[in-house]
């Protein structure tokens, strides 16, 4: 499947948000048992094993298409596979899954901001205002509604690391769109995962050398099985198709579905509850997104 109809693309992007929400919640649930770089390495090692039988041939056959873009592919892999996942899992060692999921909602605003700064996209006064409003919402979440924490720079490091992961994903989304539409998406994903996994290896080795080991059990193996399939192979393939079909901006908007999916999953499996600062922060972020969308139209 090289292209997708808009309706199918929207369905696939919805499933992507669901699978990624489960990934965040599961990573938080297992944070005491599974080391973050071990989880990242296991996830993409499993994903690559699943992709190779289907993606190696088209990747090789289309090498003349993607080799001219090798620098972009290297950057995409380091941002979207190595960076985003490793940072997210690291951040979830120190912050709640609810915080991490809600921070994902800032990605569309980051796409607008970085698009204007680095990719020649035009940004008007209303969009600039939208960025500011949404950023205040992010500050609400990371400061837990206490502005004195910001003044004292007393910010949860997990929230800060997760925010860096969001930056990586916004850049990944913007860099993904210019690739040739004729590229086979399974082949492309195979190339990105292979490169990204190589980037994770030194982080994984450093974690082991530090003495952080993950004991194998039924729970850890089940965790590896989930993160290596649905939020990796399926979700990335769906997201890449969605960006190719409906564009980076529209595809990025579907990340907002993670708010609902993530909140429900966090309450059911982690016992987390939405706090007032979560609601205030997400309200400001969504207000900025709506303002940016209307300005874009």
C-alpha positions as CSV (number, residue, x, y, z in Angstrom):
1,X,0.0,0.0,0.0
2,X,1.8,3.1,-1.2
3,X,-1.0,5.6,-0.7
4,X,-4.1,5.8,1.4
5,X,-7.5,7.5,1.0
6,X,-8.1,10.4,3.4
7,X,-10.6,8.3,5.4
8,X,-8.3,5.4,5.7
9,X,-5.4,7.8,6.6
10,X,-7.5,9.3,9.4
11,X,-8.4,5.8,10.7
12,X,-4.7,4.8,10.7
13,X,-3.7,8.0,12.4
14,X,-6.3,7.3,15.1
15,X,-4.9,3.8,15.7
16,X,-1.5,5.4,15.8
17,X,-2.5,7.6,18.7
18,X,-4.0,4.7,20.6
19,X,-0.9,2.5,20.2
20,X,1.4,5.3,21.2
21,X,-0.7,6.1,24.3
22,X,-0.4,2.5,25.3
23,X,3.3,2.7,24.8
24,X,3.7,5.7,27.2
25,X,1.4,4.1,29.8
26,X,3.2,0.7,29.7
27,X,6.7,2.3,29.8
28,X,5.6,4.2,33.0
29,X,4.0,1.1,34.5
30,X,7.3,-0.9,34.0
31,X,9.7,1.9,34.7
32,X,11.0,0.3,37.9
33,X,11.6,-3.1,36.2
34,X,12.7,-2.2,32.7
35,X,15.7,0.1,32.1
36,X,14.8,2.9,29.6
37,X,17.6,2.2,27.0
38,X,17.0,-1.6,27.3
39,X,13.3,-1.0,26.5
40,X,14.3,1.2,23.6
41,X,16.8,-1.3,22.2
42,X,14.4,-4.3,22.6
43,X,11.6,-2.4,21.0
44,X,13.5,-1.6,17.8
45,X,15.4,-4.9,17.7
46,X,12.0,-6.7,17.6
47,X,10.6,-4.2,15.1
48,X,13.5,-4.6,12.8
49,X,13.2,-8.4,12.9
50,X,9.6,-8.1,11.9
51,X,10.2,-5.6,9.2
52,X,13.2,-7.2,7.4
53,X,11.2,-10.0,5.7
54,X,8.8,-7.4,4.2
55,X,11.0,-4.3,3.9
56,X,14.5,-5.4,2.9
57,X,13.6,-6.2,-0.7
58,X,11.7,-2.9,-1.5
59,X,14.4,-1.0,0.3
60,X,17.1,-2.5,-1.9
61,X,15.1,-2.2,-5.1
62,X,14.4,1.5,-4.4
63,X,17.9,2.4,-3.3
64,X,18.3,4.7,-6.2
65,X,15.3,6.7,-4.8
66,X,16.4,7.0,-1.2
67,X,20.2,7.0,-1.4
68,X,20.3,10.7,-2.6
69,X,18.4,11.5,0.6
70,X,20.8,9.6,2.9
71,X,21.6,12.6,5.1
72,X,17.9,13.3,5.6
73,X,17.3,9.6,6.4
74,X,20.1,9.6,8.9
75,X,18.6,12.6,10.6
76,X,15.1,11.2,10.5
77,X,16.3,7.9,12.1
78,X,18.2,9.7,14.9
79,X,15.3,12.0,15.6
80,X,12.3,9.7,15.2
81,X,13.7,6.3,16.3
82,X,16.8,6.9,18.5
83,X,16.1,10.3,20.0
84,X,12.3,10.4,20.5
85,X,11.9,6.9,22.0
86,X,15.0,7.0,24.2
87,X,14.2,10.4,25.5
88,X,10.5,9.4,26.2
89,X,11.4,6.3,28.0
90,X,14.1,8.1,30.0
91,X,11.7,10.9,30.9
92,X,9.0,8.4,32.0
93,X,11.4,7.1,34.7
94,X,10.7,10.4,36.5
95,X,7.2,11.7,35.5
96,X,3.7,10.4,35.3
97,X,2.3,9.0,32.1
98,X,-0.5,11.6,32.2
99,X,2.1,14.4,32.0
100,X,4.0,12.8,29.2
101,X,0.9,12.1,27.1
102,X,-0.5,15.6,27.6
103,X,2.9,17.1,26.5
104,X,2.4,15.4,23.2
105,X,-0.3,17.9,22.4
106,X,2.3,20.6,22.0
107,X,3.8,18.8,19.0
108,X,1.5,20.5,16.4
109,X,2.5,23.9,17.8
110,X,6.2,22.9,17.6
111,X,5.6,21.9,14.0
112,X,4.3,25.4,13.2
113,X,7.1,27.0,15.1
114,X,10.0,25.0,13.6
115,X,8.3,25.1,10.2
116,X,8.6,28.9,10.3
117,X,12.1,29.0,11.8
118,X,13.8,26.3,9.7
119,X,11.6,25.2,6.8
120,X,10.4,28.4,5.2
121,X,6.8,28.1,6.3
122,X,5.0,31.4,6.8
123,X,3.8,32.3,10.3
124,X,1.4,35.1,10.9
125,X,0.6,37.2,14.0
126,X,-2.2,34.8,15.0
127,X,0.0,31.8,14.7
128,X,2.7,33.4,16.7
129,X,0.1,34.2,19.4
130,X,-1.0,30.6,19.2
131,X,2.5,29.4,19.9
132,X,2.7,31.7,22.9
133,X,-0.6,30.6,24.4
134,X,0.2,26.9,23.9
135,X,3.6,27.3,25.5
136,X,2.0,28.8,28.6
137,X,-0.1,25.6,28.7
138,X,3.1,23.5,28.6
139,X,4.5,25.6,31.5
140,X,1.3,24.9,33.5
141,X,1.9,21.2,33.1
142,X,5.6,21.0,33.8
143,X,5.3,23.4,36.8
144,X,2.3,21.5,38.2
145,X,0.5,24.8,38.3
146,X,3.0,26.3,40.7
147,X,4.7,29.3,39.1
148,X,7.2,29.5,42.0
149,X,8.7,26.3,40.7
150,X,9.4,27.9,37.4
151,X,11.0,30.9,39.1
152,X,13.2,28.5,41.1
153,X,13.8,26.4,38.0
154,X,12.4,23.5,40.1
155,X,11.0,21.5,37.1
156,X,10.6,17.8,37.1
157,X,13.4,16.5,35.0
158,X,11.2,13.8,33.5
159,X,8.9,16.5,32.1
160,X,11.9,18.3,30.6
161,X,13.3,15.2,29.0
162,X,9.8,14.3,27.6
163,X,9.6,17.8,26.2
164,X,12.9,17.2,24.3
165,X,11.4,14.1,22.9
166,X,8.5,16.2,21.6
167,X,10.9,18.5,19.9
168,X,12.6,15.5,18.2
169,X,9.2,14.3,16.9
170,X,8.2,17.7,15.5
171,X,11.4,17.9,13.5
172,X,10.9,14.3,12.4
173,X,7.5,15.1,11.0
174,X,8.7,18.1,9.1
175,X,11.6,16.3,7.6
176,X,9.5,13.3,6.6
177,X,7.2,15.1,4.2
178,X,9.7,16.1,1.4
179,X,10.7,12.4,0.7
180,X,9.6,11.0,-2.7
181,X,6.0,9.8,-2.5
182,X,7.0,6.8,-4.6
183,X,9.1,5.4,-1.8
184,X,7.7,2.1,-0.4
185,X,6.7,3.0,3.1
186,X,7.7,-0.5,4.6
187,X,11.1,-0.2,2.9
188,X,11.5,3.3,4.2
189,X,10.6,2.3,7.7
190,X,13.0,-0.6,7.6
191,X,15.8,1.7,6.6
192,X,14.9,4.2,9.4
193,X,14.6,1.5,12.1
194,X,17.9,-0.1,11.1
195,X,19.8,3.2,11.3
196,X,17.9,4.3,14.5
197,X,18.7,1.0,16.2
198,X,22.4,1.5,15.5
199,X,22.1,4.9,17.3
200,X,20.5,3.2,20.3
201,X,23.3,0.6,20.7
202,X,25.9,2.9,22.4
203,X,23.2,4.1,24.8
204,X,22.2,0.5,25.6
205,X,25.8,-0.5,26.2
206,X,26.4,2.5,28.4
207,X,23.3,1.6,30.5
208,X,24.5,-1.9,31.0
209,X,28.0,-0.7,31.9
210,X,26.5,1.5,34.5
211,X,25.0,-1.5,36.2
212,X,21.4,-1.0,35.3
213,X,20.1,-4.5,34.2
214,X,16.6,-5.7,33.3
215,X,15.6,-9.1,34.7
216,X,13.7,-11.2,32.2
217,X,10.2,-12.2,33.4
218,X,6.8,-12.7,31.9
219,X,6.0,-9.0,32.4
220,X,9.2,-7.7,30.8
221,X,8.8,-10.1,27.8
222,X,5.2,-9.0,27.4
223,X,6.3,-5.4,27.5
224,X,8.9,-6.0,24.8
225,X,6.4,-7.8,22.7
226,X,3.9,-4.9,22.8
227,X,6.4,-2.0,22.3
228,X,8.1,-3.9,19.5
229,X,4.9,-4.4,17.4
230,X,2.0,-2.1,17.7
231,X,3.6,1.3,18.6
232,X,6.6,0.6,16.5
233,X,6.0,-1.3,13.2
234,X,2.2,-0.6,13.0
235,X,2.1,2.9,14.3
236,X,5.1,4.2,12.5
237,X,3.9,2.7,9.2
238,X,0.5,4.2,9.7
239,X,2.0,7.6,10.7
240,X,4.3,7.7,7.7
241,X,1.3,6.9,5.4
242,X,-0.8,9.5,7.1
243,X,1.9,12.3,6.6
244,X,2.3,11.3,3.0
245,X,-1.4,11.4,2.3
246,X,-2.8,14.3,4.4
247,X,0.4,16.3,5.2
248,X,2.5,17.0,8.3
249,X,0.1,19.6,9.8
250,X,-3.0,17.4,9.6
251,X,-1.3,14.3,10.7
252,X,0.2,16.1,13.7
253,X,-3.2,17.1,14.8
254,X,-4.2,13.4,15.4
255,X,-1.6,13.4,18.2
256,X,-4.2,15.2,20.3
257,X,-6.2,11.9,20.5
258,X,-3.5,10.7,22.8
259,X,-4.9,13.0,25.5
260,X,-8.1,11.0,25.7
261,X,-6.6,7.6,25.1
262,X,-3.7,8.3,27.5
263,X,-5.9,9.7,30.3
264,X,-8.2,6.7,30.3
265,X,-5.4,4.1,30.1
266,X,-3.5,5.9,32.9
267,X,-6.5,5.9,35.1
268,X,-7.3,2.3,34.4
269,X,-3.9,0.8,34.7
270,X,-1.8,3.3,36.8
271,X,-4.4,4.9,39.1
272,X,-3.4,8.3,37.9
273,X,-5.9,11.1,38.0
274,X,-6.2,14.4,36.0
275,X,-5.2,17.4,38.2
276,X,-6.5,20.9,37.7
277,X,-3.2,22.0,36.2
278,X,-3.5,19.2,33.6
279,X,-6.8,20.6,32.6
280,X,-5.6,24.2,32.6
281,X,-2.5,23.3,30.6
282,X,-4.3,21.2,28.0
283,X,-7.0,23.9,27.6
284,X,-4.4,26.5,26.8
285,X,-2.5,24.2,24.4
286,X,-5.7,23.3,22.5
287,X,-6.7,26.9,22.4
288,X,-3.4,27.6,20.7
289,X,-3.9,24.8,18.3
290,X,-7.3,26.0,17.3
291,X,-6.0,29.5,16.8
292,X,-3.1,28.2,14.7
293,X,-5.4,26.0,12.6
294,X,-7.8,28.9,11.8
295,X,-4.9,31.2,11.1
296,X,-3.5,28.6,8.7
297,X,-6.8,28.4,6.9
